[in-house]
Amino acid sequence: MHPLSTPQPLPPGPFWVKSFPASVQAGFPSPAEDHQVERIDLMNHLVKHPQATFMLRVSGHSMRDAGILDGSVVLVDKAIHPESGHTVIAVVDGEFTCKTLQIQPDGMRLKAANPDYPDIVPKDGQTVEIWGVVVASIVQHGA
């Protein structure tokens, strides 16, 4: 398991960012559209339950193939009912971990998104709590 930083509540306020109305090509470039810019509240798009949403910084590489990299910040919503297939923050024997929840007829599995890391299959007597559902991840690039 890889530790995560202590959960932090979201700071108050809107988080305004400038938004272009067009998408950006990641393949072949396209001509630039109008350079109209509008302001949007980023958290309004990402956070459904502000009082139940927390930020955590991920440490480790077990969720790499899900796009959650070492140092990513995840937004975790504790008000969402976790379902199979959700990326979750779980507490396993008192330690936080980020994994994909799989609910199977024979029990629960916390699946890593990197083949170099084992899945967590709770054993008898082991304490596992699904703490919240990851709703977004933020990866900082460069600068």
N, CA, C and O atoms as a GROMACS GRO file, in nm:
protein
  572
    1MET      N    1   0.083  -0.118   0.000
    1MET     CA    2   0.000   0.000   0.000
    1MET      C    3   0.088   0.124   0.000
    1MET      O    4   0.196   0.125   0.058
    2HIS      N    5   0.040   0.226  -0.065
    2HIS     CA    6   0.114   0.350  -0.071
    2HIS      C    7   0.039   0.456   0.007
    2HIS      O    8  -0.081   0.474  -0.013
    3PRO      N    9   0.108   0.526   0.095
    3PRO     CA   10   0.038   0.624   0.177
    3PRO      C   11  -0.009   0.743   0.096
    3PRO      O   12   0.048   0.778  -0.008
    4LEU      N   13  -0.112   0.804   0.144
    4LEU     CA   14  -0.163   0.929   0.088
    4LEU      C   15  -0.150   1.032   0.197
    4LEU      O   16  -0.147   0.999   0.316
    5SER      N   17  -0.143   1.156   0.158
    5SER     CA   18  -0.137   1.261   0.259
    5SER      C   19  -0.268   1.267   0.336
    5SER      O   20  -0.366   1.204   0.296
    6THR      N   21  -0.269   1.340   0.443
    6THR     CA   22  -0.389   1.355   0.524
    6THR      C   23  -0.498   1.423   0.442
    6THR      O   24  -0.471   1.522   0.374
    7PRO      N   25  -0.621   1.371   0.446
    7PRO     CA   26  -0.730   1.435   0.371
    7PRO      C   27  -0.748   1.580   0.412
    7PRO      O   28  -0.745   1.612   0.531
    8GLN      N   29  -0.768   1.665   0.315
    8GLN     CA   30  -0.788   1.807   0.339
    8GLN      C   31  -0.923   1.850   0.283
    8GLN      O   32  -0.956   1.815   0.169
    9PRO      N   33  -1.002   1.925   0.361
    9PRO     CA   34  -1.127   1.977   0.304
    9PRO      C   35  -1.094   2.078   0.196
    9PRO      O   36  -0.987   2.139   0.196
   10LEU      N   37  -1.187   2.095   0.103
   10LEU     CA   38  -1.167   2.193  -0.002
   10LEU      C   39  -1.176   2.333   0.056
   10LEU      O   40  -1.263   2.360   0.139
   11PRO      N   41  -1.089   2.423   0.012
   11PRO     CA   42  -1.101   2.561   0.058
   11PRO      C   43  -1.228   2.623   0.002
   11PRO      O   44  -1.275   2.581  -0.104
   12PRO      N   45  -1.285   2.722   0.071
   12PRO     CA   46  -1.410   2.782   0.022
   12PRO      C   47  -1.388   2.867  -0.102
   12PRO      O   48  -1.277   2.908  -0.135
   13GLY      N   49  -1.497   2.889  -0.168
   13GLY     CA   50  -1.494   2.985  -0.279
   13GLY      C   51  -1.509   2.920  -0.414
   13GLY      O   52  -1.493   2.798  -0.427
   14PRO      N   53  -1.537   2.998  -0.512
   14PRO     CA   54  -1.528   2.944  -0.647
   14PRO      C   55  -1.381   2.944  -0.689
   14PRO      O   56  -1.302   3.025  -0.640
   15PHE      N   57  -1.347   2.856  -0.777
   15PHE     CA   58  -1.212   2.848  -0.833
   15PHE      C   59  -1.224   2.879  -0.980
   15PHE      O   60  -1.247   2.790  -1.062
   16TRP      N   61  -1.208   3.006  -1.014
   16TRP     CA   62  -1.230   3.053  -1.149
   16TRP      C   63  -1.111   3.022  -1.238
   16TRP      O   64  -0.996   3.045  -1.200
   17VAL      N   65  -1.139   2.969  -1.356
   17VAL     CA   66  -1.037   2.951  -1.459
   17VAL      C   67  -1.095   3.003  -1.589
   17VAL      O   68  -1.216   3.008  -1.606
   18LYS      N   69  -1.008   3.041  -1.680
   18LYS     CA   70  -1.054   3.086  -1.811
   18LYS      C   71  -1.070   2.965  -1.900
   18LYS      O   72  -0.988   2.873  -1.897
   19SER      N   73  -1.176   2.965  -1.979
   19SER     CA   74  -1.208   2.850  -2.062
   19SER      C   75  -1.235   2.895  -2.205
   19SER      O   76  -1.310   2.990  -2.229
   20PHE      N   77  -1.172   2.826  -2.299
   20PHE     CA   78  -1.204   2.848  -2.439
   20PHE      C   79  -1.322   2.760  -2.474
   20PHE      O   80  -1.332   2.648  -2.423
   21PRO      N   81  -1.413   2.806  -2.560
   21PRO     CA   82  -1.530   2.725  -2.593
   21PRO      C   83  -1.496   2.607  -2.684
   21PRO      O   84  -1.583   2.523  -2.708
   22ALA      N   85  -1.375   2.598  -2.735
   22ALA     CA   86  -1.338   2.491  -2.827
   22ALA      C   87  -1.249   2.390  -2.755
   22ALA      O   88  -1.189   2.420  -2.652
   23SER      N   89  -1.240   2.271  -2.811
   23SER     CA   90  -1.148   2.171  -2.759
   23SER      C   91  -1.014   2.185  -2.830
   23SER      O   92  -1.004   2.254  -2.931
   24VAL      N   93  -0.913   2.121  -2.777
   24VAL     CA   94  -0.779   2.127  -2.833
   24VAL      C   95  -0.743   1.991  -2.891
   24VAL      O   96  -0.761   1.889  -2.824
   25GLN      N   97  -0.693   1.989  -3.012
   25GLN     CA   98  -0.653   1.864  -3.075
   25GLN      C   99  -0.523   1.813  -3.013
   25GLN      O  100  -0.431   1.890  -2.989
   26ALA      N  101  -0.517   1.684  -2.988
   26ALA     CA  102  -0.394   1.624  -2.938
   26ALA      C  103  -0.325   1.548  -3.050
   26ALA      O  104  -0.217   1.492  -3.030
   27GLY      N  105  -0.385   1.545  -3.167
   27GLY     CA  106  -0.325   1.480  -3.283
   27GLY      C  107  -0.273   1.585  -3.378
   27GLY      O  108  -0.175   1.653  -3.349
   28PHE      N  109  -0.340   1.600  -3.492
   28PHE     CA  110  -0.301   1.701  -3.589
   28PHE      C  111  -0.357   1.836  -3.547
   28PHE      O  112  -0.472   1.843  -3.502
   29PRO      N  113  -0.280   1.942  -3.560
   29PRO     CA  114  -0.331   2.073  -3.519
   29PRO      C  115  -0.447   2.119  -3.608
   29PRO      O  116  -0.454   2.085  -3.726
   30SER      N  117  -0.536   2.197  -3.549
   30SER     CA  118  -0.646   2.254  -3.625
   30SER      C  119  -0.634   2.406  -3.616
   30SER      O  120  -0.572   2.458  -3.523
   31PRO      N  121  -0.692   2.477  -3.713
   31PRO     CA  122  -0.685   2.624  -3.706
   31PRO      C  123  -0.748   2.673  -3.576
   31PRO      O  124  -0.847   2.617  -3.530
   32ALA      N  125  -0.692   2.776  -3.520
   32ALA     CA  126  -0.746   2.832  -3.395
   32ALA      C  127  -0.884   2.889  -3.420
   32ALA      O  128  -0.907   2.956  -3.522
   33GLU      N  129  -0.976   2.863  -3.327
   33GLU     CA  130  -1.109   2.921  -3.336
   33GLU      C  131  -1.104   3.058  -3.271
   33GLU      O  132  -0.999   3.105  -3.229
   34ASP      N  133  -1.218   3.120  -3.263
   34ASP     CA  134  -1.224   3.250  -3.196
   34ASP      C  135  -1.154   3.241  -3.062
   34ASP      O  136  -1.160   3.138  -2.994
   35HIS      N  137  -1.089   3.348  -3.024
   35HIS     CA  138  -1.019   3.347  -2.897
   35HIS      C  139  -1.106   3.402  -2.786
   35HIS      O  140  -1.058   3.468  -2.694
   36GLN      N  141  -1.236   3.374  -2.796
   36GLN     CA  142  -1.328   3.414  -2.690
   36GLN      C  143  -1.296   3.330  -2.566
   36GLN      O  144  -1.275   3.209  -2.574
   37VAL      N  145  -1.293   3.396  -2.455
   37VAL     CA  146  -1.264   3.329  -2.330
   37VAL      C  147  -1.379   3.354  -2.235
   37VAL      O  148  -1.427   3.467  -2.222
   38GLU      N  149  -1.423   3.250  -2.168
   38GLU     CA  150  -1.523   3.267  -2.065
   38GLU      C  151  -1.465   3.214  -1.934
   38GLU      O  152  -1.374   3.131  -1.935
   39ARG      N  153  -1.518   3.262  -1.824
   39ARG     CA  154  -1.472   3.215  -1.695
   39ARG      C  155  -1.570   3.111  -1.645
   39ARG      O  156  -1.692   3.128  -1.651
   40ILE      N  157  -1.515   3.000  -1.594
   40ILE     CA  158  -1.598   2.896  -1.535
   40ILE      C  159  -1.544   2.865  -1.396
   40ILE      O  160  -1.425   2.883  -1.369
   41ASP      N  161  -1.631   2.817  -1.310
   41ASP     CA  162  -1.590   2.773  -1.177
   41ASP      C  163  -1.553   2.626  -1.190
   41ASP      O  164  -1.639   2.539  -1.205
   42LEU      N  165  -1.424   2.599  -1.184
   42LEU     CA  166  -1.373   2.463  -1.202
   42LEU      C  167  -1.435   2.366  -1.102
   42LEU      O  168  -1.473   2.255  -1.138
   43MET      N  169  -1.446   2.407  -0.977
   43MET     CA  170  -1.501   2.318  -0.875
   43MET      C  171  -1.649   2.287  -0.899
   43MET      O  172  -1.697   2.180  -0.862
   44ASN      N  173  -1.720   2.381  -0.961
   44ASN     CA  174  -1.860   2.356  -0.993
   44ASN      C  175  -1.874   2.240  -1.091
   44ASN      O  176  -1.974   2.169  -1.090
   45HIS      N  177  -1.773   2.221  -1.175
   45HIS     CA  178  -1.774   2.112  -1.272
   45HIS      C  179  -1.726   1.980  -1.212
   45HIS      O  180  -1.762   1.874  -1.261
   46LEU      N  181  -1.646   1.986  -1.106
   46LEU     CA  182  -1.585   1.866  -1.050
   46LEU      C  183  -1.648   1.818  -0.920
   46LEU      O  184  -1.645   1.699  -0.891
   47VAL      N  185  -1.706   1.909  -0.843
   47VAL     CA  186  -1.751   1.876  -0.708
   47VAL      C  187  -1.904   1.882  -0.699
   47VAL      O  188  -1.964   1.987  -0.723
   48LYS      N  189  -1.965   1.769  -0.666
   48LYS     CA  190  -2.111   1.763  -0.651
   48LYS      C  191  -2.154   1.784  -0.506
   48LYS      O  192  -2.261   1.838  -0.480
   49HIS      N  193  -2.071   1.741  -0.412
   49HIS     CA  194  -2.103   1.750  -0.269
   49HIS      C  195  -1.987   1.820  -0.196
   49HIS      O  196  -1.900   1.753  -0.140
   50PRO      N  197  -1.985   1.954  -0.197
   50PRO     CA  198  -1.870   2.027  -0.141
   50PRO      C  199  -1.836   1.991   0.003
   50PRO      O  200  -1.718   1.982   0.038
   51GLN      N  201  -1.937   1.971   0.087
   51GLN     CA  202  -1.910   1.942   0.228
   51GLN      C  203  -1.854   1.802   0.249
   51GLN      O  204  -1.798   1.772   0.355
   52ALA      N  205  -1.869   1.716   0.150
   52ALA     CA  206  -1.822   1.577   0.162
   52ALA      C  207  -1.704   1.547   0.071
   52ALA      O  208  -1.666   1.431   0.055
   53THR      N  209  -1.645   1.651   0.010
   53THR     CA  210  -1.536   1.631  -0.085
   53THR      C  211  -1.405   1.678  -0.024
   53THR      O  212  -1.396   1.786   0.034
   54PHE      N  213  -1.304   1.594  -0.039
   54PHE     CA  214  -1.172   1.620   0.018
   54PHE      C  215  -1.065   1.605  -0.089
   54PHE      O  216  -1.087   1.540  -0.191
   55MET      N  217  -0.948   1.665  -0.064
   55MET     CA  218  -0.833   1.650  -0.153
   55MET      C  219  -0.730   1.562  -0.085
   55MET      O  220  -0.707   1.573   0.036
   56LEU      N  221  -0.668   1.475  -0.162
   56LEU     CA  222  -0.558   1.392  -0.113
   56LEU      C  223  -0.449   1.391  -0.218
   56LEU      O  224  -0.477   1.392  -0.337
   57ARG      N  225  -0.324   1.388  -0.175
   57ARG     CA  226  -0.212   1.374  -0.268
   57ARG      C  227  -0.171   1.227  -0.267
   57ARG      O  228  -0.147   1.168  -0.162
   58VAL      N  229  -0.163   1.169  -0.386
   58VAL     CA  230  -0.128   1.028  -0.401
   58VAL      C  231   0.023   1.011  -0.404
   58VAL      O  232   0.095   1.091  -0.463
   59SER      N  233   0.068   0.907  -0.339
   59SER     CA  234   0.210   0.872  -0.340
   59SER      C  235   0.222   0.729  -0.390
   59SER      O  236   0.161   0.638  -0.333
   60GLY      N  237   0.298   0.709  -0.494
   60GLY     CA  238   0.318   0.573  -0.546
   60GLY      C  239   0.270   0.558  -0.688
   60GLY      O  240   0.217   0.652  -0.748
   61HIS      N  241   0.289   0.439  -0.742
   61HIS     CA  242   0.266   0.414  -0.884
   61HIS      C  243   0.160   0.307  -0.912
   61HIS      O  244   0.145   0.264  -1.026
   62SER      N  245   0.088   0.262  -0.810
   62SER     CA  246  -0.004   0.149  -0.831
   62SER      C  247  -0.126   0.184  -0.915
   62SER      O  248  -0.194   0.093  -0.963
   63MET      N  249  -0.157   0.312  -0.935
   63MET     CA  250  -0.273   0.351  -1.015
   63MET      C  251  -0.231   0.420  -1.145
   63MET      O  252  -0.312   0.489  -1.208
   64ARG      N  253  -0.106   0.402  -1.184
   64ARG     CA  254  -0.048   0.468  -1.302
   64ARG      C  255  -0.132   0.448  -1.428
   64ARG      O  256  -0.156   0.544  -1.501
   65ASP      N  257  -0.177   0.327  -1.454
   65ASP     CA  258  -0.250   0.299  -1.578
   65ASP      C  259  -0.392   0.355  -1.577
   65ASP      O  260  -0.460   0.351  -1.679
   66ALA      N  261  -0.437   0.408  -1.463
   66ALA     CA  262  -0.565   0.477  -1.455
   66ALA      C  263  -0.544   0.628  -1.465
   66ALA      O  264  -0.638   0.705  -1.452
   67GLY      N  265  -0.418   0.670  -1.488
   67GLY     CA  266  -0.388   0.812  -1.502
   67GLY      C  267  -0.366   0.883  -1.370
   67GLY      O  268  -0.353   1.006  -1.368
   68ILE      N  269  -0.362   0.808  -1.260
   68ILE     CA  270  -0.335   0.868  -1.129
   68ILE      C  271  -0.188   0.840  -1.099
   68ILE      O  272  -0.150   0.728  -1.065
   69LEU      N  273  -0.108   0.944  -1.113
   69LEU     CA  274   0.037   0.930  -1.104
   69LEU      C  275   0.088   0.970  -0.966
   69LEU      O  276   0.016   1.033  -0.889
   70ASP      N  277   0.211   0.932  -0.937
   70ASP     CA  278   0.276   0.972  -0.814
   70ASP      C  279   0.273   1.124  -0.804
   70ASP      O  280   0.322   1.192  -0.895
   71GLY      N  281   0.218   1.178  -0.697
   71GLY     CA  282   0.208   1.322  -0.679
   71GLY      C  283   0.076   1.382  -0.724
   71GLY      O  284   0.050   1.499  -0.700
   72SER      N  285  -0.009   1.302  -0.791
   72SER     CA  286  -0.141   1.352  -0.832
   72SER      C  287  -0.222   1.392  -0.709
   72SER      O  288  -0.204   1.338  -0.600
   73VAL      N  289  -0.310   1.488  -0.729
   73VAL     CA  290  -0.408   1.524  -0.626
   73VAL      C  291  -0.541   1.466  -0.671
   73VAL      O  292  -0.583   1.487  -0.785
   74VAL      N  293  -0.606   1.392  -0.583
   74VAL     CA  294  -0.738   1.338  -0.616
   74VAL      C  295  -0.844   1.409  -0.533
   74VAL      O  296  -0.822   1.443  -0.417
   75LEU      N  297  -0.959   1.430  -0.595
   75LEU     CA  298  -1.077   1.479  -0.525
   75LEU      C  299  -1.161   1.358  -0.489
   75LEU      O  300  -1.195   1.278  -0.576
   76VAL      N  301  -1.194   1.346  -0.362
   76VAL     CA  302  -1.264   1.228  -0.311
   76VAL      C  303  -1.396   1.272  -0.250
   76VAL      O  304  -1.400   1.357  -0.162
   77ASP      N  305  -1.504   1.211  -0.299
   77ASP     CA  306  -1.638   1.244  -0.253
   77ASP      C  307  -1.687   1.131  -0.163
   77ASP      O  308  -1.707   1.018  -0.207
   78LYS      N  309  -1.707   1.164  -0.035
   78LYS     CA  310  -1.753   1.064   0.061
   78LYS      C  311  -1.905   1.043   0.056
   78LYS      O  312  -1.956   0.951   0.120
   79ALA      N  313  -1.977   1.127  -0.018
   79ALA     CA  314  -2.123   1.116  -0.025
   79ALA      C  315  -2.168   1.020  -0.135
   79ALA      O  316  -2.286   0.982  -0.139
   80ILE      N  317  -2.079   0.981  -0.223
   80ILE     CA  318  -2.115   0.889  -0.333
   80ILE      C  319  -2.108   0.745  -0.282
   80ILE      O  320  -2.010   0.705  -0.219
   81HIS      N  321  -2.212   0.668  -0.311
   81HIS     CA  322  -2.212   0.527  -0.274
   81HIS      C  323  -2.114   0.452  -0.365
   81HIS      O  324  -2.132   0.452  -0.487
   82PRO      N  325  -2.012   0.388  -0.308
   82PRO     CA  326  -1.913   0.318  -0.393
   82PRO      C  327  -1.974   0.196  -0.462
   82PRO      O  328  -2.047   0.118  -0.401
   83GLU      N  329  -1.942   0.183  -0.589
   83GLU     CA  330  -1.988   0.069  -0.668
   83GLU      C  331  -1.870   0.004  -0.737
   83GLU      O  332  -1.764   0.063  -0.751
   84SER      N  333  -1.892  -0.119  -0.779
   84SER     CA  334  -1.788  -0.191  -0.850
   84SER      C  335  -1.746  -0.111  -0.974
   84SER      O  336  -1.830  -0.065  -1.050
   85GLY      N  337  -1.616  -0.096  -0.992
   85GLY     CA  338  -1.563  -0.019  -1.104
   85GLY      C  339  -1.520   0.122  -1.067
   85GLY      O  340  -1.446   0.185  -1.142
   86HIS      N  341  -1.567   0.172  -0.952
   86HIS     CA  342  -1.525   0.305  -0.906
   86HIS      C  343  -1.380   0.301  -0.859
   86HIS      O  344  -1.336   0.202  -0.801
   87THR      N  345  -1.309   0.408  -0.883
   87THR     CA  346  -1.179   0.427  -0.819
   87THR      C  347  -1.211   0.483  -0.681
   87THR      O  348  -1.286   0.580  -0.668
   88VAL      N  349  -1.153   0.423  -0.578
   88VAL     CA  350  -1.188   0.459  -0.441
   88VAL      C  351  -1.063   0.484  -0.358
   88VAL      O  352  -0.952   0.444  -0.394
   89ILE      N  353  -1.084   0.551  -0.247
   89ILE     CA  354  -0.986   0.557  -0.140
   89ILE      C  355  -1.039   0.461  -0.035
   89ILE      O  356  -1.151   0.475   0.014
   90ALA      N  357  -0.956   0.363  -0.001
   90ALA     CA  358  -0.991   0.265   0.100
   90ALA      C  359  -0.894   0.279   0.217
   90ALA      O  360  -0.781   0.325   0.201
   91VAL      N  361  -0.941   0.239   0.333
   91VAL     CA  362  -0.855   0.231   0.450
   91VAL      C  363  -0.841   0.083   0.482
   91VAL      O  364  -0.937   0.017   0.521
   92VAL      N  365  -0.720   0.032   0.464
   92VAL     CA  366  -0.691  -0.110   0.488
   92VAL      C  367  -0.599  -0.118   0.608
   92VAL      O  368  -0.485  -0.071   0.606
   93ASP      N  369  -0.650  -0.179   0.715
   93ASP     CA  370  -0.574  -0.190   0.840
   93ASP      C  371  -0.516  -0.056   0.883
   93ASP      O  372  -0.401  -0.048   0.927
   94GLY      N  373  -0.598   0.050   0.870
   94GLY     CA  374  -0.559   0.182   0.917
   94GLY      C  375  -0.477   0.265   0.821
   94GLY      O  376  -0.439   0.377   0.855
   95GLU      N  377  -0.448   0.214   0.700
   95GLU     CA  378  -0.369   0.289   0.603
   95GLU      C  379  -0.452   0.319   0.478
   95GLU      O  380  -0.526   0.233   0.429
   96PHE      N  381  -0.439   0.443   0.428
   96PHE     CA  382  -0.509   0.481   0.306
   96PHE      C  383  -0.444   0.416   0.185
   96PHE      O  384  -0.322   0.400   0.179
   97THR      N  385  -0.528   0.380   0.087
   97THR     CA  386  -0.479   0.334  -0.042
   97THR      C  387  -0.581   0.372  -0.149
   97THR      O  388  -0.700   0.382  -0.121
   98CYS      N  389  -0.532   0.393  -0.270
   98CYS     CA  390  -0.618   0.426  -0.383
   98CYS      C  391  -0.618   0.306  -0.477
   98CYS      O  392  -0.512   0.263  -0.522
   99LYS      N  393  -0.736   0.253  -0.507
   99LYS     CA  394  -0.748   0.136  -0.593
   99LYS      C  395  -0.885   0.139  -0.662
   99LYS      O  396  -0.970   0.222  -0.630
  100THR      N  397  -0.905   0.049  -0.757
  100THR     CA  398  -1.034   0.031  -0.821
  100THR      C  399  -1.111  -0.076  -0.745
  100THR      O  400  -1.060  -0.186  -0.724
  101LEU      N  401  -1.232  -0.044  -0.704
  101LEU     CA  402  -1.317  -0.136  -0.630
  101LEU      C  403  -1.379  -0.237  -0.724
  101LEU      O  404  -1.438  -0.200  -0.825
  102GLN      N  405  -1.364  -0.364  -0.691
  102GLN     CA  406  -1.432  -0.471  -0.764
  102GLN      C  407  -1.512  -0.551  -0.663
  102GLN      O  408  -1.457  -0.607  -0.568
  103ILE      N  409  -1.643  -0.556  -0.685
  103ILE     CA  410  -1.730  -0.635  -0.598
  103ILE      C  411  -1.771  -0.758  -0.677
  103ILE      O  412  -1.834  -0.748  -0.783
  104GLN      N  413  -1.734  -0.874  -0.624
  104GLN     CA  414  -1.758  -1.001  -0.691
  104GLN      C  415  -1.843  -1.089  -0.601
  104GLN      O  416  -1.854  -1.062  -0.482
  105PRO      N  417  -1.903  -1.193  -0.656
  105PRO     CA  418  -1.986  -1.281  -0.573
  105PRO      C  419  -1.910  -1.338  -0.452
  105PRO      O  420  -1.970  -1.364  -0.348
  106ASP      N  421  -1.780  -1.358  -0.467
  106ASP     CA  422  -1.702  -1.416  -0.357
  106ASP      C  423  -1.641  -1.310  -0.266
  106ASP      O  424  -1.567  -1.343  -0.173
  107GLY      N  425  -1.671  -1.182  -0.290
  107GLY     CA  426  -1.621  -1.077  -0.201
  107GLY      C  427  -1.568  -0.957  -0.276
  107GLY      O  428  -1.594  -0.939  -0.395
  108MET      N  429  -1.494  -0.876  -0.205
  108MET     CA  430  -1.443  -0.750  -0.257
  108MET      C  431  -1.295  -0.767  -0.292
  108MET      O  432  -1.222  -0.846  -0.232
  109ARG      N  433  -1.254  -0.690  -0.392
  109ARG     CA  434  -1.113  -0.683  -0.432
  109ARG      C  435  -1.081  -0.537  -0.460
  109ARG      O  436  -1.163  -0.465  -0.518
  110LEU      N  437  -0.964  -0.493  -0.419
  110LEU     CA  438  -0.914  -0.360  -0.451
  110LEU      C  439  -0.805  -0.379  -0.554
  110LEU      O  440  -0.696  -0.428  -0.523
  111LYS      N  441  -0.834  -0.340  -0.677
  111LYS     CA  442  -0.748  -0.370  -0.790
  111LYS      C  443  -0.654  -0.255  -0.821
  111LYS      O  444  -0.695  -0.139  -0.832
  112ALA      N  445  -0.527  -0.288  -0.834
  112ALA     CA  446  -0.427  -0.191  -0.876
  112ALA      C  447  -0.439  -0.168  -1.026
  112ALA      O  448  -0.486  -0.256  -1.099
  113ALA      N  449  -0.398  -0.052  -1.072
  113ALA     CA  450  -0.399  -0.020  -1.215
  113ALA      C  451  -0.255  -0.015  -1.265
  113ALA      O  452  -0.215   0.075  -1.339
  114ASN      N  453  -0.180  -0.113  -1.224
  114ASN     CA  454  -0.041  -0.130  -1.265
  114ASN      C  455  -0.007  -0.276  -1.239
  114ASN      O  456  -0.016  -0.322  -1.126
  115PRO      N  457   0.033  -0.351  -1.342
  115PRO     CA  458   0.058  -0.495  -1.324
  115PRO      C  459   0.172  -0.526  -1.229
  115PRO      O  460   0.187  -0.641  -1.187
  116ASP      N  461   0.254  -0.428  -1.194
  116ASP     CA  462   0.364  -0.450  -1.101
  116ASP      C  463   0.319  -0.454  -0.955
  116ASP      O  464   0.398  -0.487  -0.866
  117TYR      N  465   0.192  -0.421  -0.930
  117TYR     CA  466   0.140  -0.416  -0.794
  117TYR      C  467   0.029  -0.518  -0.776
  117TYR      O  468  -0.055  -0.534  -0.864
  118PRO      N  469   0.028  -0.588  -0.662
  118PRO     CA  470  -0.078  -0.687  -0.638
  118PRO      C  471  -0.211  -0.620  -0.602
  118PRO      O  472  -0.214  -0.509  -0.549
  119ASP      N  473  -0.318  -0.690  -0.631
  119ASP     CA  474  -0.450  -0.648  -0.584
  119ASP      C  475  -0.458  -0.677  -0.435
  119ASP      O  476  -0.382  -0.758  -0.382
  120ILE      N  477  -0.550  -0.610  -0.369
  120ILE     CA  478  -0.574  -0.636  -0.228
  120ILE      C  479  -0.704  -0.714  -0.217
  120ILE      O  480  -0.811  -0.665  -0.254
  121VAL      N  481  -0.694  -0.834  -0.165
  121VAL     CA  482  -0.810  -0.918  -0.139
  121VAL      C  483  -0.817  -0.933   0.013
  121VAL      O  484  -0.734  -1.001   0.072
  122PRO      N  485  -0.917  -0.870   0.076
  122PRO     CA  486  -0.923  -0.873   0.222
  122PRO      C  487  -0.925  -1.016   0.276
  122PRO      O  488  -0.994  -1.104   0.225
  123LYS      N  489  -0.848  -1.035   0.382
  123LYS     CA  490  -0.840  -1.164   0.449
  123LYS      C  491  -0.925  -1.159   0.576
  123LYS      O  492  -0.963  -1.052   0.622
  124ASP      N  493  -0.955  -1.276   0.630
  124ASP     CA  494  -1.030  -1.281   0.756
  124ASP      C  495  -0.960  -1.199   0.862
  124ASP      O  496  -0.838  -1.211   0.880
  125GLY      N  497  -1.035  -1.115   0.931
  125GLY     CA  498  -0.979  -1.034   1.038
  125GLY      C  499  -0.918  -0.903   0.992
  125GLY      O  500  -0.883  -0.819   1.075
  126GLN      N  501  -0.906  -0.885   0.862
  126GLN     CA  502  -0.848  -0.762   0.810
  126GLN      C  503  -0.957  -0.655   0.804
  126GLN      O  504  -1.070  -0.683   0.764
  127THR      N  505  -0.924  -0.533   0.844
  127THR     CA  506  -1.018  -0.422   0.844
  127THR      C  507  -1.006  -0.346   0.713
  127THR      O  508  -0.898  -0.295   0.680
  128VAL      N  509  -1.117  -0.337   0.638
  128VAL     CA  510  -1.120  -0.262   0.512
  128VAL      C  511  -1.243  -0.173   0.513
  128VAL      O  512  -1.355  -0.221   0.532
  129GLU      N  513  -1.222  -0.043   0.490
  129GLU     CA  514  -1.332   0.052   0.481
  129GLU      C  515  -1.316   0.131   0.352
  129GLU      O  516  -1.207   0.181   0.323
  130ILE      N  517  -1.423   0.142   0.275
  130ILE     CA  518  -1.420   0.229   0.157
  130ILE      C  519  -1.449   0.369   0.209
  130ILE      O  520  -1.560   0.399   0.253
  131TRP      N  521  -1.347   0.455   0.202
  131TRP     CA  522  -1.353   0.588   0.263
  131TRP      C  523  -1.426   0.688   0.173
  131TRP      O  524  -1.498   0.774   0.223
  132GLY      N  525  -1.407   0.676   0.041
  132GLY     CA  526  -1.472   0.768  -0.052
  132GLY      C  527  -1.442   0.730  -0.195
  132GLY      O  528  -1.358   0.644  -0.222
  133VAL      N  529  -1.512   0.795  -0.287
  133VAL     CA  530  -1.499   0.768  -0.430
  133VAL      C  531  -1.420   0.882  -0.495
  133VAL      O  532  -1.450   0.999  -0.473
  134VAL      N  533  -1.320   0.846  -0.574
  134VAL     CA  534  -1.240   0.944  -0.646
  134VAL      C  535  -1.323   0.997  -0.762
  134VAL      O  536  -1.369   0.919  -0.847
  135VAL      N  537  -1.343   1.128  -0.767
  135VAL     CA  538  -1.423   1.189  -0.874
  135VAL      C  539  -1.337   1.262  -0.976
  135VAL      O  540  -1.382   1.290  -1.086
  136ALA      N  541  -1.213   1.293  -0.940
  136ALA     CA  542  -1.124   1.362  -1.032
  136ALA      C  543  -0.981   1.346  -0.983
  136ALA      O  544  -0.956   1.328  -0.864
  137SER      N  545  -0.889   1.354  -1.078
  137SER     CA  546  -0.747   1.358  -1.040
  137SER      C  547  -0.683   1.472  -1.115
  137SER      O  548  -0.717   1.502  -1.230
  138ILE      N  549  -0.588   1.534  -1.049
  138ILE     CA  550  -0.518   1.649  -1.107
  138ILE      C  551  -0.371   1.612  -1.112
  138ILE      O  552  -0.309   1.583  -1.009
  139VAL      N  553  -0.315   1.614  -1.231
  139VAL     CA  554  -0.174   1.585  -1.249
  139VAL      C  555  -0.109   1.714  -1.295
  139VAL      O  556  -0.150   1.774  -1.394
  140GLN      N  557  -0.007   1.756  -1.222
  140GLN     CA  558   0.061   1.879  -1.259
  140GLN      C  559   0.176   1.844  -1.353
  140GLN      O  560   0.254   1.753  -1.325
  141HIS      N  561   0.185   1.916  -1.464
  141HIS     CA  562   0.288   1.893  -1.564
  141HIS      C  563   0.384   2.010  -1.567
  141HIS      O  564   0.343   2.126  -1.579
  142GLY      N  565   0.511   1.980  -1.557
  142GLY     CA  566   0.613   2.082  -1.575
  142GLY      C  567   0.597   2.204  -1.486
  142GLY      O  568   0.535   2.199  -1.380
  143ALA      N  569   0.653   2.311  -1.533
  143ALA     CA  570   0.654   2.443  -1.467
  143ALA      C  571   0.598   2.432  -1.331
  143ALA      O  572   0.590   2.532  -1.260
   0.00000   0.00000   0.00000
